[in-house]
Amino acid sequence: MFGGIAGRYDRANRVLSGGIDLYWRWRTVRAVLRESPRRVVDLATGSGDIALALRRQLPAETTVEGLDFCEPMLEEARRKQGGRPGLRFAFGDCLALPLEDASVDVLTIGFGLRNLEDRDRGLREMRRVLRPGGALFVLEFSQPYAWLRPLYYPYLEKLLPWVAGRLTGDPEAYRYLGGTIRSFPRREVLAEQMRSAGFAAVRARALTGGIVALHRAEKGGGSPER
């Protein structure tokens, strides 16, 4: 599905979000900068927007990588990279990350967690590859505040697939995406799932009326719950 819309994915994102997705990613990058990491990996990197923004903002000595398991999306990311040094895009499945234990300072994942086949397994993999005290940033859709729901849910179910179909030629892909957004847990529930996977100091910040949330969590010292 993502491979089929890779070349039109960025344009669709800008239009469907009214450009607010740029702000959401900016907030994520700004939060990562405060960590002063030496190695950052962006998971489910897609067309590479977060990884590219991190590369522009982080010091040259910081290693930045983007992983995804959709090759057409990775091709789009590499095209946008344009030979920029200090950034690598590679194949990587969030359920079996090609990374060593305790090898990463900061992980980011933007709008990819809800697409994992097994969210708990993915979160545990993320915890495995983080260094002690390392941070995970999850930028993901959430459930909006009550006053916004009468407008937001009809948009997801009707207007979004129609507009996306005109932009990408694949309205079914965006019906799927709209469904995953509608069924994704509230930020409080996701925070608890992250704690169950072994993360500590979990906190979430609602953005844009709660449509999106930015979660930050640290690799805790204990073992994940069974």
C-alpha positions as CSV (number, residue, x, y, z in Angstrom):
1,M,0.0,0.0,0.0
2,F,2.7,2.5,1.0
3,G,4.8,1.5,-2.0
4,G,1.9,2.4,-4.3
5,I,1.6,5.9,-3.0
6,A,5.3,6.7,-2.2
7,G,5.8,9.2,-5.0
8,R,2.7,11.2,-4.0
9,Y,2.9,10.7,-0.2
10,D,4.5,14.0,0.8
11,R,2.1,16.1,-1.3
12,A,-0.9,14.3,0.1
13,N,0.4,14.8,3.7
14,R,0.7,18.6,3.1
15,V,-2.7,18.9,1.6
16,L,-4.6,16.6,4.0
17,S,-3.1,18.2,7.1
18,G,-3.2,21.7,5.8
19,G,0.6,21.8,6.3
20,I,0.3,21.2,10.1
21,D,2.3,18.0,9.8
22,L,5.4,20.2,9.3
23,Y,4.7,21.7,12.7
24,W,4.3,18.3,14.3
25,R,7.6,17.1,13.0
26,W,9.3,20.3,14.0
27,R,8.1,19.8,17.6
28,T,9.6,16.2,17.5
29,V,12.9,17.4,16.2
30,R,13.1,20.2,18.8
31,A,12.5,17.6,21.5
32,V,15.2,15.4,20.2
33,L,17.7,18.3,20.2
34,R,17.4,18.6,23.9
35,E,18.7,15.1,24.3
36,S,22.1,15.9,22.7
37,P,22.3,12.4,21.2
38,R,25.3,10.8,19.5
39,R,23.2,8.3,17.5
40,V,19.6,8.8,16.4
41,V,17.5,6.3,14.4
42,D,14.2,7.2,12.8
43,L,12.0,4.2,12.5
44,A,9.3,3.7,9.9
45,T,11.0,6.7,8.3
46,G,8.8,6.6,5.2
47,S,9.9,9.3,2.8
48,G,12.4,10.5,5.4
49,D,11.0,13.8,6.6
50,I,11.9,13.4,10.3
51,A,15.3,11.9,9.5
52,L,16.1,14.8,7.1
53,A,15.0,17.4,9.6
54,L,17.1,15.8,12.3
55,R,20.2,15.8,10.0
56,R,19.7,19.5,9.3
57,Q,19.4,20.4,13.0
58,L,21.8,18.0,14.8
59,P,25.6,18.5,14.9
60,A,27.6,17.0,12.1
61,E,29.2,14.4,14.5
62,T,25.8,13.0,15.4
63,T,24.9,9.8,13.4
64,V,21.4,9.8,11.9
65,E,19.8,6.8,10.2
66,G,16.3,6.2,8.8
67,L,14.9,2.7,8.7
68,D,11.8,1.4,6.8
69,F,10.7,-1.9,5.3
70,C,9.1,-0.3,2.3
71,E,11.7,0.0,-0.5
72,P,9.7,2.5,-2.7
73,M,9.5,4.8,0.4
74,L,13.2,4.5,1.0
75,E,13.9,5.3,-2.6
76,E,11.9,8.5,-2.2
77,A,13.8,9.3,1.0
78,R,17.1,8.8,-0.7
79,R,16.0,11.0,-3.6
80,K,15.2,13.8,-1.2
81,Q,18.5,13.3,0.6
82,G,20.3,14.4,-2.5
83,G,23.7,13.1,-1.4
84,R,23.6,14.9,1.9
85,P,26.4,13.3,4.1
86,G,25.9,12.0,7.6
87,L,22.5,10.3,6.9
88,R,21.8,6.7,5.9
89,F,18.5,5.2,4.8
90,A,18.3,1.4,5.0
91,F,15.8,-1.5,5.2
92,G,14.6,-2.2,8.7
93,D,11.6,-3.9,10.2
94,C,10.4,-2.4,13.6
95,L,9.5,-5.9,14.8
96,A,13.1,-7.2,14.2
97,L,15.4,-4.2,14.2
98,P,18.8,-4.7,12.5
99,L,20.5,-2.9,15.4
100,E,22.6,-4.2,18.3
101,D,21.4,-4.1,21.9
102,A,21.9,-0.8,23.7
103,S,23.4,0.9,20.7
104,V,21.1,4.0,20.1
105,D,20.7,7.2,22.1
106,V,17.4,8.3,20.6
107,L,14.7,6.6,18.6
108,T,12.0,8.4,16.8
109,I,8.9,7.1,15.0
110,G,6.5,9.3,13.3
111,F,3.0,8.1,12.3
112,G,4.3,4.5,12.1
113,L,3.5,2.9,15.5
114,R,-0.1,2.4,14.7
115,N,0.8,0.3,11.6
116,L,2.8,-2.3,13.4
117,E,1.3,-5.8,13.3
118,D,2.4,-6.3,16.9
119,R,2.7,-3.0,18.8
120,D,4.0,-4.6,22.0
121,R,6.7,-6.5,20.2
122,G,7.7,-3.4,18.4
123,L,8.0,-1.4,21.6
124,R,10.1,-4.1,23.2
125,E,12.4,-4.1,20.2
126,M,12.8,-0.3,20.5
127,R,13.6,-0.7,24.2
128,R,16.2,-3.4,23.4
129,V,18.2,-1.2,21.1
130,L,18.2,1.9,23.3
131,R,21.1,2.6,25.6
132,P,20.3,2.8,29.3
133,G,18.6,6.2,29.8
134,G,18.0,6.5,26.0
135,A,14.8,8.1,24.8
136,L,12.0,7.1,22.5
137,F,9.9,9.7,20.8
138,V,6.6,8.6,19.3
139,L,4.7,11.1,17.2
140,E,1.4,9.6,16.4
141,F,-2.3,10.3,15.8
142,S,-4.4,10.2,18.9
143,Q,-8.0,10.8,19.8
144,P,-9.0,14.5,19.8
145,Y,-10.7,16.5,22.5
146,A,-14.5,16.1,22.7
147,W,-15.3,19.4,21.1
148,L,-13.4,18.5,17.9
149,R,-14.7,15.0,17.4
150,P,-18.0,15.9,15.5
151,L,-15.8,17.5,12.8
152,Y,-12.8,15.3,12.9
153,Y,-14.3,11.8,12.6
154,P,-16.5,12.6,9.5
155,Y,-13.4,14.1,8.0
156,L,-11.5,10.9,8.5
157,E,-14.2,8.7,7.2
158,K,-15.5,10.7,4.2
159,L,-13.5,13.7,3.1
160,L,-10.0,12.4,3.7
161,P,-10.3,9.3,1.4
162,W,-12.0,11.4,-1.3
163,V,-9.3,14.1,-1.3
164,A,-6.5,11.6,-1.0
165,G,-8.0,9.6,-3.9
166,R,-7.8,12.7,-6.1
167,L,-4.2,13.3,-5.0
168,T,-2.8,9.8,-5.1
169,G,-5.2,7.7,-7.1
170,D,-5.6,5.3,-4.2
171,P,-8.6,6.3,-1.9
172,E,-8.6,2.8,-0.4
173,A,-5.1,3.3,1.1
174,Y,-6.5,6.4,2.9
175,R,-9.6,4.6,4.0
176,Y,-7.3,2.1,5.7
177,L,-5.2,4.9,7.2
178,G,-8.3,6.7,8.4
179,G,-9.5,3.5,10.1
180,T,-6.2,3.0,11.9
181,I,-6.3,6.5,13.2
182,R,-9.9,6.2,14.4
183,S,-9.1,2.9,16.2
184,F,-5.8,4.0,17.7
185,P,-5.8,4.3,21.5
186,R,-5.9,7.6,23.5
187,R,-2.5,9.0,24.5
188,E,-3.1,7.8,28.1
189,V,-3.6,4.2,27.0
190,L,-0.6,4.3,24.7
191,A,1.5,5.6,27.6
192,E,0.4,2.7,29.7
193,Q,1.3,0.3,26.9
194,M,4.8,1.8,26.7
195,R,5.2,1.3,30.4
196,S,4.2,-2.3,30.1
197,A,6.9,-2.7,27.4
198,G,9.5,-1.6,30.0
199,F,9.7,2.2,29.4
200,A,9.9,4.7,32.2
201,A,9.2,8.4,32.7
202,V,6.6,8.2,30.0
203,R,4.8,11.4,29.2
204,A,2.6,12.7,26.3
205,R,1.9,16.1,25.0
206,A,-1.3,16.6,23.0
207,L,-1.0,18.7,19.8
208,T,-3.6,20.4,17.6
209,G,-6.7,19.7,19.7
210,G,-5.5,16.2,20.6
211,I,-5.4,15.0,17.0
212,V,-1.8,14.1,17.5
213,A,0.4,13.4,20.5
214,L,4.1,13.4,21.0
215,H,5.2,10.8,23.6
216,R,8.6,10.7,25.2
217,A,9.8,7.6,27.2
218,E,13.1,6.5,28.6
219,K,14.6,3.0,28.7
220,G,13.8,1.9,32.2
221,G,16.1,-0.3,34.3
222,G,13.6,-3.0,35.0
223,S,12.3,-5.8,32.9
224,P,9.2,-5.4,30.7
225,E,6.0,-6.9,32.1
226,R,5.1,-10.3,30.9
